[in-house]
Amino acid sequence: MAGAQERILRRRIKSVESAKKITRAMELIAASRIVKAQARVQAAVPYSDEITKVVRNLAAASTGLENDYLTARSEITRVAHVAIAGDRGLAGAYNANVIRATEGAIREHREQGRDYALFPVGRKAEGYFRFREFSIGEAFGGFTDKPSYENAREISAAINTAFLEGDIDQVDLIYTRFVTAGFQEVVLRPLIPLEAEVVAGEDEIITADERHAVAGYEFEPTPDAILERLLPRYLEARVYAALLNAAASEHAARQTAMKAATDNAEELKTTLSRQMNRARQDAITTEIMEIVGGAEALRSGAVATETEPALVDAGEAGYILGSDGT
């Protein structure tokens, strides 16, 4: 029994070692990709900052501008959610956090009597929402670990079409913002319509004097015409920045998860090795006890064999003496 248990534990240890090699390799791959993804995030910042400044100046220079992207609908009946998750798992709670935040946003709008539409990005989010029969407008996937600007343009085109045709009245962007390799957070950002605070920047406040200063530029053609062409590009840039942040966050989450899995595999291997050694010691002890018991039985049998003939001889001798009458 102990030998069978030892063989089972040995097979489990080999399986844990194989899993540990895989998780360790995935951890190293994710660590190498974080650096590239973070560099792509930083490389996209200058373009995003500059186009934000241009849009800000144009918005400040425009007078009486009525643009679909800048004007909130009088009544919001349907809200679209662009949920950016991943194509693959093994990234800890990365996908689950985005899905949970999306479900919470949908629940809040439902409580306000609003309908919803989903634009999931990533196969994990698409599979989750399709399985639960959510209303999905259009799904995107296959590029979440290394998105390109064309992917952002494709997503923005689908959103713009639905928004301009009146199918949706508001668009929210839900993704994981990359802060550091050890910390990422799920955020919800309004995408359409663009509010003044959003155009100005997340952490910027424009005063009246600053607005007058930036409005002193001369534009050709008119600011309204430029905005008509530029705002779709601005939305593409925002979606692209979200995709890059999500990709970096996914790699960071996968590295953390695989490191935890590798550490757990090492700990499990140590525990199983101790159990196997204990089982081996039990088997050895059992074998020793069997050998000792067998030797003791053989020795007891040998003693009994030597003692029995002596007793018989003594009995026979007494019988012979008795028959002679002496």
Backbone hydrogen bonds, N-H to C=O, Kabsch-Sander energy under -0.5 kcal/mol:
donor,donor_aa,acceptor,acceptor_aa,energy
5,Q,1,M,-2.1
6,E,2,A,-2.1
7,R,3,G,-1.9
8,I,4,A,-2.1
9,L,5,Q,-2.4
10,R,6,E,-2.2
11,R,7,R,-2.1
12,R,8,I,-2.1
13,I,9,L,-2.3
14,K,10,R,-2.0
15,S,11,R,-2.1
16,V,12,R,-2.5
17,E,13,I,-2.4
18,S,14,K,-2.1
19,A,15,S,-2.4
20,K,16,V,-2.4
21,K,17,E,-2.0
22,I,18,S,-1.8
23,T,19,A,-2.6
24,R,20,K,-2.4
25,A,21,K,-2.1
26,M,22,I,-2.5
27,E,23,T,-2.1
28,L,24,R,-2.1
29,I,25,A,-2.3
30,A,26,M,-2.5
31,A,27,E,-2.2
32,S,28,L,-2.0
33,R,29,I,-1.9
34,I,30,A,-1.8
35,V,31,A,-1.0
36,K,32,S,-1.0
37,A,33,R,-2.8
38,Q,34,I,-3.0
39,A,35,V,-2.0
40,R,36,K,-2.0
41,V,37,A,-2.0
42,Q,38,Q,-2.3
43,A,39,A,-2.2
44,A,40,R,-1.5
45,V,41,V,-0.7
45,V,42,Q,-0.6
48,S,44,A,-2.0
49,D,45,V,-2.9
50,E,46,P,-2.6
51,I,47,Y,-2.5
52,T,48,S,-1.7
53,K,49,D,-2.1
54,V,50,E,-2.3
55,V,51,I,-2.4
56,R,52,T,-2.4
57,N,53,K,-2.5
58,L,54,V,-2.6
59,A,55,V,-2.6
60,A,56,R,-2.2
61,A,57,N,-2.0
62,S,58,L,-1.7
64,G,62,S,-0.5
67,N,65,L,-0.6
70,L,67,N,-0.7
71,T,67,N,-1.7
72,A,70,L,-0.6
77,T,75,E,-0.8
79,V,115,D,-2.3
80,A,170,Q,-3.2
81,H,117,A,-2.5
82,V,172,D,-3.0
83,A,81,H,-0.9
84,I,82,V,-0.7
84,I,174,I,-2.9
85,A,83,A,-0.8
85,A,121,V,-3.2
94,Y,91,A,-1.4
97,N,93,A,-2.5
98,V,94,Y,-1.4
99,I,95,N,-2.4
100,R,96,A,-2.7
101,A,97,N,-2.3
102,T,98,V,-2.3
103,E,99,I,-2.6
104,G,100,R,-2.1
105,A,101,A,-2.2
106,I,102,T,-2.5
107,R,103,E,-2.3
108,E,104,G,-2.1
109,H,105,A,-2.0
110,R,106,I,-2.2
111,E,107,R,-2.0
112,Q,108,E,-1.0
113,G,110,R,-1.7
114,R,109,H,-2.8
115,D,77,T,-3.3
117,A,79,V,-1.9
118,L,135,S,-1.7
119,F,81,H,-2.8
121,V,83,A,-3.2
122,G,120,P,-0.5
122,G,140,F,-3.5
124,K,86,G,-2.2
126,E,122,G,-2.2
127,G,123,R,-2.8
128,Y,124,K,-2.0
129,F,125,A,-2.4
130,R,126,E,-2.5
131,F,127,G,-2.0
132,R,128,Y,-1.3
133,E,130,R,-1.4
134,F,129,F,-2.6
136,I,134,F,-0.8
137,G,118,L,-3.3
137,G,135,S,-0.5
138,E,118,L,-0.8
140,F,120,P,-2.3
146,K,143,F,-1.0
152,A,148,S,-1.5
153,R,149,Y,-2.3
154,E,150,E,-2.2
155,I,151,N,-2.1
156,S,152,A,-2.6
157,A,153,R,-2.3
158,A,154,E,-1.7
159,I,155,I,-2.0
160,N,156,S,-3.1
161,T,157,A,-2.3
162,A,158,A,-1.8
163,F,159,I,-2.5
164,L,160,N,-3.2
165,E,161,T,-1.8
166,G,163,F,-1.1
167,D,162,A,-1.8
168,I,162,A,-1.3
169,D,78,R,-2.9
170,Q,78,R,-0.9
171,V,192,I,-3.2
172,D,80,A,-2.7
173,L,189,R,-3.7
174,I,82,V,-2.9
174,I,172,D,-0.5
175,Y,173,L,-0.5
175,Y,187,V,-1.8
177,R,175,Y,-0.6
177,R,185,E,-3.4
179,V,177,R,-0.6
179,V,180,T,-0.5
179,V,183,F,-1.4
180,T,183,F,-2.4
183,F,180,T,-0.7
185,E,177,R,-1.9
187,V,175,Y,-3.0
189,R,173,L,-3.1
191,L,171,V,-3.0
192,I,171,V,-1.4
194,L,69,Y,-4.0
199,V,195,E,-2.4
200,A,196,A,-2.1
201,G,197,E,-0.9
204,E,201,G,-0.8
207,T,205,I,-0.6
211,R,207,T,-2.3
212,H,208,A,-2.0
213,A,209,D,-2.1
214,V,210,E,-2.7
215,A,211,R,-1.1
216,G,213,A,-1.5
217,Y,214,V,-0.8
226,I,222,T,-2.1
227,L,223,P,-2.5
228,E,224,D,-1.8
229,R,225,A,-1.2
230,L,226,I,-2.6
231,L,227,L,-2.7
233,R,229,R,-0.6
234,Y,230,L,-2.3
235,L,231,L,-2.3
236,E,232,P,-2.1
237,A,233,R,-2.3
238,R,234,Y,-2.0
239,V,235,L,-2.4
240,Y,236,E,-2.7
241,A,237,A,-2.3
242,A,238,R,-2.0
243,L,239,V,-2.4
244,L,240,Y,-2.4
245,N,241,A,-2.3
246,A,242,A,-2.5
247,A,243,L,-2.3
248,A,244,L,-2.3
249,S,245,N,-2.4
250,E,246,A,-2.4
251,H,247,A,-2.1
252,A,248,A,-2.2
253,A,249,S,-2.8
254,R,250,E,-2.5
255,Q,251,H,-2.4
256,T,252,A,-2.2
257,A,253,A,-2.5
258,M,254,R,-2.8
259,K,255,Q,-2.2
260,A,256,T,-2.1
261,A,257,A,-2.3
262,T,258,M,-2.4
263,D,259,K,-2.5
264,N,260,A,-2.4
265,A,261,A,-2.4
266,E,262,T,-2.2
267,E,263,D,-2.3
268,L,264,N,-2.7
269,K,265,A,-2.5
270,T,266,E,-2.1
271,T,267,E,-2.2
272,L,268,L,-2.8
273,S,269,K,-2.4
274,R,270,T,-2.0
275,Q,271,T,-2.1
276,M,272,L,-2.7
277,N,273,S,-2.6
278,R,274,R,-2.4
279,A,275,Q,-2.5
280,R,276,M,-2.7
281,Q,277,N,-2.6
282,D,278,R,-2.4
283,A,279,A,-2.3
284,I,280,R,-2.7
285,T,281,Q,-2.9
286,T,282,D,-2.6
287,E,283,A,-2.5
288,I,284,I,-2.6
289,M,285,T,-2.6
290,E,286,T,-2.3
291,I,287,E,-2.5
292,V,288,I,-2.9
293,G,289,M,-2.6
294,G,290,E,-2.6
295,A,291,I,-2.7
296,E,292,V,-2.7
297,A,293,G,-2.3
298,L,294,G,-2.5
299,R,295,A,-2.6
300,S,296,E,-2.4
301,G,297,A,-2.2
302,A,298,L,-2.3
303,V,299,R,-2.1
304,A,300,S,-2.0
305,T,301,G,-1.8
306,E,302,A,-1.8
307,T,303,V,-1.7
308,E,304,A,-1.7
310,A,306,E,-0.6
311,L,307,T,-1.3
312,V,308,E,-1.6
313,D,309,P,-2.3
314,A,310,A,-1.9
315,G,311,L,-1.8
316,E,312,V,-2.4
317,A,313,D,-2.4
318,G,314,A,-1.9
319,Y,315,G,-2.0
320,I,316,E,-2.2
321,L,317,A,-2.2
322,G,318,G,-1.9
323,S,319,Y,-1.7
324,D,320,I,-1.1
325,G,321,L,-0.5
325,G,322,G,-0.8
326,T,321,L,-1.1
